[in-house]
Amino acid sequence: MKVAVPGAGLMGSQIGVEYAIGGHDVMFVVRDETTARERIERSLALVEAAGLATAEQTAAARGRIAVTTRLADIGRDCDLVVENIAEDLAAKGELLAEAGRIAPNAVLASNTSSISIAAIGAAAGFPDRTVGTHYWNPPLLMPLVEIIKTEQTRPGLVEPVVEALVAMGKRPVVAERDVPGFVWNRMQFALLREAVWLAENGVASPETIDQIVREGLARRWRFTGPFQTAALGGAQTFERIAGNLWPEISAATSLEDLQRWLPGDPEALAEVKARRDRGLVKDLIDDRREGRG
């Protein structure tokens, strides 16, 4: 499969590299070729350092990668465009419109986190060929990819994308409807909204809230999601708790001055990132060893 990846930031470079490791020809479309190649090399180094591919496999992947500053270079025979540019509807629509004209048979996929896939498809002028492929950061270390359909998505369009992702060791999950935030970000920002409310109202410090999520909710939800947790706890018990709690939960409509609740020390953040990535690498390797990825 020939894959075009417009945008080679952290997300785009890792997504494109993963396709290359998976045996696909990848063309990155970028503004600055030197910067893009540096990011691609860092992504390849991460793959090798994490033990996700051998030196020979990364060398072979490097040979399947091309970098260009011209979208026209993706060619008519491009099979898949995975767009990774800034969260701007007009920009995404314009790029995918041009890509759709250049590659008339390509699936047009957006890695947007928040913009309606239907709106992007309409802006591009190819609503039947447009889907969402929402990756989680960092893409190389997070196995799930959220696939978003719309009412206009052509029947049979999503299945080959899902099959390609599965073949690369990913775990695609399909959102059958295009709703704001899709599934992942609706849940993530619902939790963030409540975390901010708890901090703002002096219920607990940001550090304590992070610990509760990290060592409590996440520790258990790693094995049982919210529905399975409720099933184990008993539907009636959870219904009674919800009856008491849901009317009290914050009805916030905006997020202001989030930075005041966030750690800002660069060294501390670097350690948080390193700890996260070590854990994600271990989980990913364990999954593959046990045949789950």
N, C-alpha and C positions, 0 to 999 in steps of 0.2 A: 504494500500500500504506500502511496505517496502522500505525505502529510506536510502541510504548510502551517507554520506557527508564527503568526504576526505578533511581535512583542517578545523580548528576551530579557525581561526582568527576572527576579527570583523564581516566580511561578512559571513563566513561559520557558525559561531555560531548562528547568527541571522537567517540565512536561515534554518538551521536545526531545530531551536526552532519553527519557524513558521510552518514547516511541522508537528512537534509534537503537537503544539496547534491545528492544523487542523485535528488531529485524526490519524496521520500516525506513524508507528513505525520507529524510526530514529536511525541509528548507525553512530556515528562520528568516523572517522579513523584519528588518530592524532599521533604526535611524542611525546608529553608530556601530559600525561593524567591529571596531576594535574592542569597545566595551562589551558588546554581545559575545564575542569569542572568549573574553575573559570569564564571563558568567557561565558560558557553556562548559569551559574547562573546569571551573569550580564544581559544576554539577557532576561532571564525569568523575572528578576526584572524590566527591562524596559517595558516589555509587561504589567506587572501588574501595574506599576506606571503610565503608559500612559492610563490606562483604556481600554486596548485592549483585556483583558481577566480577569476573576475573579481569586481569590486565589485558588479556587477549580479547575478551568480549568488549571491553571499553575501547580498545584500539579499533576493533571492527566497527563499533558504533560510530566512532569519530569519522571513519571513512564513509559513513552513510549520511553525514551532516553537511549541509551547505548553508552559507550565510549570504544574504543579499539585502540591498536597500531598496529594491524595486519589486513591488507586488506582482508586476507582470511576469516576473521570472518563475512564478509557481507553475505556470504552464496549463494547458488545457487538460492534461491527464492527471491533475491533482485529484486525489480521492477524498481528502478530508482537510478542512481548514479549522484550526483550533485557535481562535482569537483570544489574545491576552492583553489587550491594550487598556488604557484607563477607563474607569467607570463613567463613561459619557455616552449616552444613547446615540446622539448624532454622529459621534466619531465611530462608534461600533457599526452603526448602520451604513455609513459611507464606506468603511473598509470592506465590510462583507458584501455590499452591493458590487463593488469593483471585483472582489474575489469571485463572486458568483458569476459575473460576466466572463471573467478570464477562464474559469474552470466550471463549465456548464453542468458537469455531473457530480461535483463535489458536495459532500455534506458540509454545511456551514455551522460550526459549533462555537458557542461563546462560553468563556470561562468567567462570566459575570457572577458577582456575589449577590446582586440586589436588583438588577434591572430586568423587567419582564422580557422573557424570551419571545413572546408574541410581539411585543413592541419592537424588539430588535429585528425580528423577521420581517415585520411590516416596513420598518425603516430601510432595510436592505432590499426590499422588493422581492424577496424569495421566502415567504412565510412557510411554504411547504417543505423547504430544504433546511430550515433552521432549527437547531436544538440547543439545549444547554448542556455543557459538560463542566460542572462545577467541582473543581478540585479543592482539596483541603491542604493547608500549608503546614509543613513543606511537602509538596506533591510526591517526591520520591520516597518519603517515609510514611505517608498516609495512604493506606490501600483503598479506601472508599473514594468513589467518584459519583457525584449526584448527576443523573441524567434527567433532563427536564423536557417533557413533551408539551406541545400546545394543541389546541383543537385543529390547527392547520397543518400539523406535522404529517407528512406523507406516510401512509401505512408502510411498514417494512423498512423505514429509514433508520430507526433507532437500533434495530437488532444487529446489523453489522458493526456498529460502533461498540455496542456492548460486547460482542464476541471478540473484537480486537483488544479491548481492555482486559477481558478475562484472560486472554492468551498472554498478556503481559504481566499477569499476576495481580491485577487490580480487582476490586470488588465493586462493580457498578451497582448502584441502587437507583431505581427509576421513580421519579415523581410524576404521577399520571396527570397532574394538573399544574398549570403555570400560575402560582400564587406569589405575592410579594415575599421575597426572602427564601422561597422554596421551602425545604424542610429543615436543613441544617441551621441556616441563619435565623429562622423563626424561633427555633428552640434555643440557640445560642444567645440571641438578643433578649428573649424572654427572661432567661437566667441572669443576663447582665443587667437588665432593668431592675430586677429584684435585688441583685447584689449592690447596685448603686443606692437604691432606696435604703437598704439596711445600713450601709456606711453613712449616708447622709443623715440618717435619723439616730445615729449613735448606738445602734443595736450591736454592732461588732465592727472591728477594724477591718480594712481591706486585707491585711495579712491573715486574720482569722477566717474571713470568708473564703479566701483562696485555699486555706488549709482544709476547711470543711468540704469544699468541692473536690479538691485534689485527693484527700485521704478518706473522705466519706462517700459522697455521691459517686465520684468517678471510680473509686475502688470497688464499689458494689456494681455500678452500672457497666463496668467492664465485662461483667458476666451476665447481668440481667438488666435489660433496658427498662424504661418506666412502666410499660404494660406488663412485662413479666414480673417486675417487682411488685406491682399492685396485685397480680394474680397470686403471688406467694403470700402477700400480706392479707389478702381477702378483700373482695370487692366491697362488702358492706363496711368494713373498717375504713377503707379509703374514701368511700362515699360520705361517711360521717365526718371524717377529717376535712374533706373538701367542703362540706356544708358549713363548717365552722370557719374555714380559712379563706376560701375563694372570695367571699364578699369583702375580705380585709386586704387582699393583695393590691399592690400599687396600681393606680390607673394612669401612670405617667404617660405623656405623649411626646416628650422630647428628651434628649440627652445633652446636658449642658456641663461644660467644664469638667469633662471626664478626667483630664490630665491630673487634677489635684488628688485623685485617688490612686494613681498609678506610680509604681516605683520608677525613679528616673535615673538612678546611678548607672552609667554605662557598664561598669564592671559587673555589677549585680545582675543586670539584664543579660549580659553575655553568659553568665553562669546559669541563669534560668534557661536560656536557649540551649546551652550545652547539655544540661540535665534532661531537658525535653527530648532532644535529639538522641541522646544515649538510650533513653527509655523507648523511644519509637523504633530505633534500630533493633533493640533486643526483642521487642514485641513482633516486629516484622520477620526477623530471622526465626523466632520461635514458631510463628504461624506457618512459615514455609517448611520448617522441619516437620511440623505435624500435619502438613498437607492442607492447611486452611487458606493458602494464598498462592 
